[in-house]
Amino acid sequence: MNIHVAGVGITKFGELWEKSVFDLALEASKKAIEDSNIDAKKIDAVFVANMLSSKLDGQDQLGSVVATLLGLTVPSVRIEGACASGGLAIHQGVQAILSGLYETVLVVGAEKMTDASLCEITTALMGAGSQEERMAGLTFPALYALMARSHMEQFGTTREQMAQVAVKNHFHASLNDNAHFPFAVSLEKVLGSPDVCYPFTLFDASPISDGAAAVILTKKSIKKGILITGSAVATDTIGLAQRASLTGLSATKIASQKALQQSGVSLSDIDVLEVHDCFTIAEIMAMEDLGFCAKGEGGQFVASGQTKLGNSMPVNTSGGLKACGHPVAATGVKQIVEIVHQLRGDMGARQVKGAKVGLTHNVGGTGATVVVHILER
Amino acid sequence: MSSPVQNWRQTKNIASLIGKIGTILSWTKVFVAPAGFENDVPYFAGIVQFTKNTRTTMQFVDFEKEPVVGQKVITVVRRIGRPKPQEVIQYGIKVKPV
């Protein structure tokens, strides 16, 4: 597959009092259209990734809302797959072009989370879990904590190794003006932050953020364009307990193998990647499940510093979900925006030198949906 | 939390699930709860293995000390969260130490 990313746009991520989900979607979309140099009238369809506007804003039919804001009357649909909504919407956009029906599409992921109280948002996000998990009073931090405890028990992964993920991603975010938390933190600060649920402290968790990101995809050849050469999705049980393993996401393995196969690149070709670090343990498991290290060695792998900017395998140069922020349905699109900039070579302070091949890894819930994309220049 | 009919559908098999012995596979302590569970915090919850292929996520009750991975537990009926005054009380299965 050769789908061109013609344009990208992103808003500031954070607690954005003055902006609604509609403002954010419009802002990111306009930036992507402007960046693409393609007339908005050439857009054949719009894919809007969003998880929470039904619950938090009482707004459905977001497809129509966003198309109207852009002055369009083309087909426009909302895509929902919890925190993987953004990646899924990119996948749908790719599919739509491959079908031959559309030449150019806009994919925008937008989420407004900070209007809700902590209890409201915790409850709303649990829609991405199972009925059994809701009846057990579990939350997403708690579900990932269950995985972290199993990982620690089975492989000896330590609190310090997990905390290193947060330290590294905060350092990357300190180079990103759009990040929710554009500042570095120390290992002591992460380990000493308040308990959320053992083994996590506050700094092991990604924040509740507002934000949006958008891309223009087209089958027309673009000068100096970046290509999506692999786009794969895999699913698993909605509940964590029903999986064969608590220490890894099998959907990550399936989706990444499919995406690599489609693109014809191998893991060793990848220069830069954005992975789904909703909690620090998630980045450790992602490195294992994607195949960058053996199962159980993820803790040592991330603590070795290899995944920091300037070293051999930079991971989450945006700051990741942890420090760039996690407006849930915007995240999967943001990952594509970050990799496109890296491959264009216009990333400034956080540029990975000579990056040619990138990978994005976007997870819904505790791994019930995983989307992997391969991008090349 | 749920309508009477949802409640009935979810709990009609409760009797067959009482008194089962399982082993704690993983657990955590929840400090920030979803709606309905605010009055329970902090509470323990986790995954319990009952048979080779049966694992269930549940809330832990009657623990005087912290749970331990590998600890034996038994299923009991308990109220799930706290309903609002106009809602029906929902019951479900939790585990307590053996």
Boltz contact constraints between the chains, C-beta under 6 A:
constraints:
  - contact:
      token1: [A, 119]
      token2: [B, 35]
      max_distance: 6.0
  - contact:
      token1: [A, 122]
      token2: [B, 32]
      max_distance: 6.0
  - contact:
      token1: [A, 122]
      token2: [B, 34]
      max_distance: 6.0
  - contact:
      token1: [A, 123]
      token2: [B, 34]
      max_distance: 6.0
  - contact:
      token1: [A, 123]
      token2: [B, 35]
      max_distance: 6.0
  - contact:
      token1: [A, 126]
      token2: [B, 34]
      max_distance: 6.0
  - contact:
      token1: [A, 132]
      token2: [B, 57]
      max_distance: 6.0
  - contact:
      token1: [A, 133]
      token2: [B, 57]
      max_distance: 6.0
  - contact:
      token1: [A, 135]
      token2: [B, 80]
      max_distance: 6.0
  - contact:
      token1: [A, 135]
      token2: [B, 92]
      max_distance: 6.0
  - contact:
      token1: [A, 136]
      token2: [B, 45]
      max_distance: 6.0
  - contact:
      token1: [A, 136]
      token2: [B, 57]
      max_distance: 6.0
  - contact:
      token1: [A, 136]
      token2: [B, 58]
      max_distance: 6.0
  - contact:
      token1: [A, 136]
      token2: [B, 59]
      max_distance: 6.0
  - contact:
      token1: [A, 137]
      token2: [B, 37]
      max_distance: 6.0
  - contact:
      token1: [A, 137]
      token2: [B, 45]
      max_distance: 6.0
  - contact:
      token1: [A, 137]
      token2: [B, 59]
      max_distance: 6.0
  - contact:
      token1: [A, 138]
      token2: [B, 45]
      max_distance: 6.0
  - contact:
      token1: [A, 139]
      token2: [B, 34]
      max_distance: 6.0
  - contact:
      token1: [A, 142]
      token2: [B, 28]
      max_distance: 6.0
  - contact:
      token1: [A, 142]
      token2: [B, 30]
      max_distance: 6.0
  - contact:
      token1: [A, 145]
      token2: [B, 28]
      max_distance: 6.0
  - contact:
      token1: [A, 146]
      token2: [B, 26]
      max_distance: 6.0
  - contact:
      token1: [A, 146]
      token2: [B, 28]
      max_distance: 6.0
  - contact:
      token1: [A, 146]
      token2: [B, 47]
      max_distance: 6.0
  - contact:
      token1: [A, 149]
      token2: [B, 26]
      max_distance: 6.0
  - contact:
      token1: [A, 150]
      token2: [B, 26]
      max_distance: 6.0
  - contact:
      token1: [A, 153]
      token2: [B, 69]
      max_distance: 6.0
  - contact:
      token1: [A, 197]
      token2: [B, 28]
      max_distance: 6.0
  - contact:
      token1: [A, 197]
      token2: [B, 29]
      max_distance: 6.0
  - contact:
      token1: [A, 197]
      token2: [B, 30]
      max_distance: 6.0
  - contact:
      token1: [A, 198]
      token2: [B, 28]
      max_distance: 6.0
  - contact:
      token1: [A, 198]
      token2: [B, 29]
      max_distance: 6.0
  - contact:
      token1: [A, 241]
      token2: [B, 47]
      max_distance: 6.0
  - contact:
      token1: [A, 241]
      token2: [B, 55]
      max_distance: 6.0
  - contact:
      token1: [A, 241]
      token2: [B, 56]
      max_distance: 6.0
  - contact:
      token1: [A, 241]
      token2: [B, 57]
      max_distance: 6.0
  - contact:
      token1: [A, 246]
      token2: [B, 26]
      max_distance: 6.0
